[in-house]
């Protein structure tokens, strides 16, 4: 008996945050490619009806998930923020984009 799982099984989970890098863990039911985007939430003046945008944020390289089992593929995306170090007094927002191919990251976590 085969169970059909959703593509996103678990995550994203913040694994590690430092001034010069941030790592996020995600688990999928099939091979996926993904990238991480972060931005300074406080730089956007938002009201309850505004949409927070990623403009001016930092973006990781696209990486491929690692197959652990037939329906378990995991990845840890690490974004190098050494060019724009994270400030512990600021609030940051993030999103993970994922898809079946390296060039088609049409799914996100928003």
N, C-alpha and C positions, 0 to 999 in steps of 0.2 A: 504494500500500500504506500503510495507516494503522496506526500503532503506538499501542497503548493504554498510556499512562503512568500511574504512580500519582499521586494528587493532590499529595502532597508530593514535590517533585523534589530540592530542596537546602535545607539549613539546619536549624535556625536557626543563623545565624552572628552572633556578637557583633561588631557593626560599630564601636561606639564606647561607651566607658564613662567618665563624668565624675562628679563629686560631685553634680551637679544633673540628670543625665539619663543614660539608657542607650538605645542603639539596637540593634535586632536585624534582620537581613536574612533573608528567606525567599523561596523560589521554588516556585511551584505549576504544575500542568499545566492548570488552569482557574481561572476567577475565584473568589476566596475572600475572605472577611472574616476578620479576625484581631485578637486583642488579646494583650498581653504582661502577665504577672503576675510580680512579683519579691517575694521575702521574705528575711528574714535567717535563713539556715540555722543560724547559731550560737545563735539564740534558742530553738531547739527542742532539747530534750534527747533525743537519739536513741540507740537501741541498734540492733543489726543487724536486729531484728524490728520496729522502729517505722516508721511511715509519716510522712514529713516533710509537714507541711500548709502551705497557703498562707494560713492564717488570720492576719490582721493585716498582710498584704502590701499592696503598691501595684499598681494596675491601670491600664493604659493605656485610651484610648478605642478603640473598634472602628474599624478602617480597612479600606478596600477595596483589593485588589491592582490593579496597573496591567498591562494587557495589552501585552506586548512582541511576541509572536507568537501564532499560534493555540493553541499548547500551552505557552506560557511567560508566566506572570503573576508579577510580583514585588512585594514590598512591603518597606518599612523601617518598623518600628514604633519610635517614639521615646516613651519614658515619661519624663515630667517628675517628677523626684524632689526638686525644690527644697523641698517641704514636709517631706520626711524625707530629708535628704542622705545619700548613700552614704558609708560609712566605709571607707577603703582597707585597714584592718586586719581587716575582717570578711569572712566568706564569705557570698555570696548565692546563692540558688537561683532558678531561673526556669522558667516554662512558657509556651508559646504555644498559645492556643486558636484554632481556625479552623473555618470551616464555609461552606456555600453561601449562607447569608443572614446579615444583620446580627444577627438575634436567635437564631440557632441555631448556636452555636459548640460543637458536640458532639465535635469531634476535639481531641486534645491530643497533646503530645509525650512524655508519661510512659509 
